[in-house]
Amino acid sequence: MTGPAVHQFRAHCSWAGSTAVEHREFARTIRAGAPPADAELTLSADPAFLGDPALLNPEQLLVLAAASCQLLAFLAVASRARIDVRDYRDDATATMSEANRPVRLDEIVLRPRITLVSGPTEERVRHLVEVAHRECFVAHSLATPVRIEPLIAFVDPA
């Protein structure tokens, strides 16, 4: 008899340069990837920490991980409930106050706009949003609270 599956995830990041310069001058650009995916990202620090504003930063990736995990979990829950989702768009945000020590993301707020084919009640869809949140692996892995403020719309089947 075998036990529950154990999933492993890999990631790599690299930086090259010199920190033998004044603190404000060393490069904050890194390369990152996560095998087996071929895609690599060029990342930087947040501009507040002297990074390049044209590049993604780790804090943005954390918010993106929470938002995309919720999206995928909701689609799975809706599919199992035989609800036809037609569109899902999230404008997620996070706050980080440097007054709190150690500095961390204080809260992530997900604001999905979900469009579904008419049929289920809004109450039912909100329940499924909560079920998806309970099934979101990323949200469960964070110490930062994740709040969800869904906007739900219905369309006629076409």
Secondary structure, 3 states (H helix, E strand, C coil): CCCCCCCCCCCEEECCCCCCCCHHHCCCCEEEECCCCCCEEEECCCHHHCCCCCCECHHHHHHHHHHHHHHHHHHHHHHHCCCCEEEEEECCEEECCCCCCCCCCCEEEECEEEEEECCCCHHHHHHHHHHHHHHCHHHHHCCCCEEECCEEEEECCC
